[in-house]
Amino acid sequence: MNQKDYIGKTLKPWPILVDHYTGGGKGISEGRADLFISKAKNYTKKDTTEIDLFAKVHSGGLSTTEGIAYELRDVQESEDNSVAIATDKRLCVIEEEFANIFTKCRSGESNLSQTIRTLFDGGDIAPLTKFNRVTCTDPHVCIHGHITPAEFLQSANKGHKENGFTNRFLIIFKVPKPVIPFPKDLDEEKLAPYAKQLAEAMDWCNVDERSIQLSEDSLSIWEKEVLRVSAFGEIESTEANLMYRAPHYLAILACLFSALDRSHVIEKKHILAASAWVDFWHQSITYIFDTEEENLRNQGRKEHASIVMDSILTVAKKLKTNSFKRTELTKTIGRKLTSKETNLALKDLQERPKPPIHVERTGSKNCQIITLL
């Protein structure tokens, strides 16, 4: 892991905060974050780098690919037609109405979805406009969104879940705190040590080119956690689709926690902290999309497939043949399953990577022949 790939480019979690109610305090939370960053800037070394250690922030939301490319455009020199690359290609976008992003992405004329996916992967963007064409090379963009659960469920359609758009975001469900009639002022002095820690980490990340690697005693826990977060959800389920990049985020967050400690070595504590955030993301997904209910349905289908497979083996053994009519299977299953449940079970068995059976329709009466492979 080198600095360019991880400290300079990949360490950019894209969080979506799912607020239980609209107006759930996102303005206040963004204000506190701004205050924290402002304090951290006071502790940074002025001569560490030629550019600001902190990226510029755009809070007006995203609109078009052209707008993003223009904001981070490569500067065109007209005299000799040479290209001068802009020194700072970082941008933090705060979208307080993330439902607007889904709406724009659904537009048939918009390529914003593809652009956002490209930005997450660190790819260049160059919109094919007829006039005033601009390009943006080596962008480093972070998107921070807010949305309510109802809006999220309505907006994140099947396409967004399956094309990799939604799973590029770290989704965090936030429950509002009870109303406090007489809230106390924020003690800004308590922010000082944390702001100083952040400033020192930012200085450390930018003063030299560094590499980040796993310590010897963290290899086993890393392997364990990567395999664990890779197994979230049944295959092709909503949970699995939305958590597909959990191992990737585990690496991003572990590197971030290591960098905050100004260490080029990922220790066990960094991995465990990263895992806690990935688990929070997973729990948020489970709550929002009610994947527990979906898991129960999937578990039921598994059980039905097991009953059907056992019945097929029973029939094959009884008739001493690997091929027989479905009526024989129906007799054996009896009242254990409905016809619809049996149909789904047969479909599931045939769609496995190595299907154990094959079902073929034959004859004028559309008879089904089941063959044990």
Steps between C-alpha positions, in 0.01 A plus 500: 500500500666823395413856590356586162257214503392503863591814691465731203220341304313204644446622856170663417196333657174607339245514783124528464337594829145367504313730738183360657315824428561781257655792685657256744785735591717466190555878488625499858724197444654655186560822696681308774713325237589838344602630842716192560678538165552873558668430831717229344620745234641720775739221603633404155850592393490780246801382302404131471366524148429755228125428515251502784514175696120493510291459185254763388138435591200540272166494681276582204456139397576327172326575173684386188820330390600821324471693826732262684752496215500879481554536875808274485597574140846483352608850401549543124785730397411660166843621388669168427191283550663328796309379802585608853352259755329671791693444822200421720245251366332436834137583566264417787136515390227528763156409366237565767223373269652181364166395353571763233803297389287190446247708304769642272658157452165358385475760226549344161721788387727502805826313539547616859476145638786382281703809592454444874609138463804610301591759764487236774746290299727803446454503122530806276186672373467673164140585402434484125358848461482678164642829622741605778610143563685452828681203649588405854789263565579330831195630696468436872136551594313414821119512514314538829122464475191521716170323434204359696430123508173542307672702227787253486269199458301678230803641319750213508344280233617158385733653241679715758553195721627274223718738295730584791373854557350461847763262635770760444356692796548430870140513623450601862157510666468783750235516772434855625569574863214605727420870499690694768294803618808692619803377304844600619750681283766288335822505699738583215804449719423129518539485123855632515691172565305319228547785256872495572513123444328541162735783399807297594368204300438722196853642524645150537311367198625777273858562608648185340402215275422205723377144482244337728517131572368242744699413808599138550269448798199646314509259202276239659234746620508668158433173320223413745325838465530516121339158467231592754389825337516334157226258605227752586168398346376222276633502143318756282298627798458871569726465803778333298476757218515798735786353707703382199776755565526428874854352463607806302367736767664288768835577335418870455396546862790296641743717304322815620528399865866416445559840340324677788756335729774618261606142452592324177408167661143373537465350844232273642323796663465675163340192344259454791399867484443471126296182553278680751412762239435236234273319747315828569451536124376140479258551789370817333435310177327222692273749673419719201434227246353253749744242377427283800159427346667439165744261668208309650345467155832381358539253784151368427590452134813313605294269719247443221781419255638249752158331532460479123854363452447234767170403335667474158764267644227293664307464173816416301591230752146358506461490120867412441529767231649850473212636287132504591182707465431782741181327613719249685673787682165659587378176658814473711493864620133476588381794707845610613515770230258682274532479122643854494760419765599186309536701177730750671703219657547329162604836351752559783650153459548551125663842547776381732860523370494119470129413459415154640190463280357593162130554426370467144149549364390240250185360338172660399381528861810701595625222723813570707784249507744534791848361447745447784845607375 
